[in-house]
Amino acid sequence: MKPATRKTVRSVIAAAVVGASVLLPATAAQSRPRQQIPICPPVVGLCTWTEPDADGTTRMIQRPAPSLNPLVRSAKNQSGQTWCLYPRPSYAGRAFVLRSGSYTPGLGLAARSARPC
């Protein structure tokens, strides 16, 4: 693991401990082969990406987010609970359900809010 990557992982773990939402550089998602499920630390609730196939900006979410900016287009659930991602702010619209341990390379929507469900 490169030193910059270790620093990023430490930052994610530290943010998870305090319950923060963290954005990671897009280069972390771009360096992995497309066929593999993206790496997401298990201490985090929900890993999200701004583009399909875990590309773009990465965000780690641990608590309800009534408004997501940037929007979410792919996600991996590393929590012990089911998460719902919604096409509109404030949990409006038909939810995309992501069970614990699941990864979706494309939601079929641009999620604008998310919460455990």
HUDA-V191320 format. One record per pair of residues at least 6 apart in sequence whose C-alpha atoms are under 8 Angstrom apart, sorted by the first residue. I is the first residue (numbers start at 1). J is the second residue. Records with the same first field share a line. If there is no record, write none. Layout:
I = J + J
This chain:
5 = 28
8 = 24
9 = 41
12 = 22 + 41 + 44 + 60
13 = 41 + 43 + 44
15 = 21 + 22
16 = 43 + 44 + 62
19 = 62 + 63
20 = 61 + 62
21 = 59 + 60 + 61 + 62
22 = 58 + 59 + 60 + 61
23 = 57 + 58 + 59 + 60
24 = 57 + 58 + 59
25 = 57 + 58
26 = 55 + 56 + 57 + 58
29 = 38 + 54 + 55 + 56 + 57 + 58
30 = 55 + 56
32 = 38
34 = 53
37 = 103
38 = 54 + 76
40 = 47 + 76 + 78
41 = 78
42 = 78 + 79
43 = 78 + 79
44 = 60 + 61 + 62 + 78 + 79
45 = 60 + 61 + 62 + 63 + 77 + 78 + 79 + 80
46 = 60 + 61 + 62 + 75 + 76 + 77 + 78 + 79 + 83
47 = 58 + 59 + 60 + 61 + 75 + 76 + 77 + 78
48 = 54 + 58 + 59 + 60 + 61 + 72 + 73 + 74 + 75 + 76
49 = 55 + 56 + 57 + 58 + 59 + 72 + 73 + 74 + 75
50 = 56 + 57 + 58 + 70 + 71 + 72 + 73 + 74
51 = 57 + 72 + 73 + 74
52 = 73 + 74 + 105 + 106 + 107
53 = 74 + 104 + 105 + 106
54 = 74 + 75 + 105
63 = 115 + 116
64 = 113 + 114 + 115 + 116
65 = 113 + 114 + 115
66 = 89 + 90 + 91 + 112 + 113 + 114 + 115
67 = 89 + 90 + 112 + 113 + 114
68 = 89 + 111 + 112 + 113 + 114
69 = 112
71 = 110 + 111 + 112
72 = 110 + 111 + 112
73 = 105 + 106 + 107 + 108 + 109 + 110 + 111
74 = 103 + 104 + 105 + 106 + 107
75 = 103 + 104 + 105 + 106 + 107
76 = 98 + 101 + 102 + 103 + 104
77 = 83 + 98 + 99 + 100 + 101 + 102 + 103
78 = 100 + 101 + 102
79 = 100 + 101
80 = 100 + 101
81 = 99 + 100 + 116 + 117
82 = 97 + 98 + 99 + 100 + 116 + 117
83 = 97 + 98 + 99 + 100 + 114 + 115 + 116 + 117
84 = 95 + 96 + 97 + 98 + 114 + 115 + 116 + 117
85 = 91 + 95 + 96 + 97 + 98 + 111 + 112 + 113 + 114 + 115
86 = 92 + 93 + 94 + 95 + 96 + 111 + 112 + 113 + 114
87 = 93 + 94 + 95 + 109 + 110 + 111 + 112 + 113
88 = 111 + 112 + 113
89 = 112 + 113
90 = 113
91 = 113 + 114 + 115
96 = 107
98 = 104
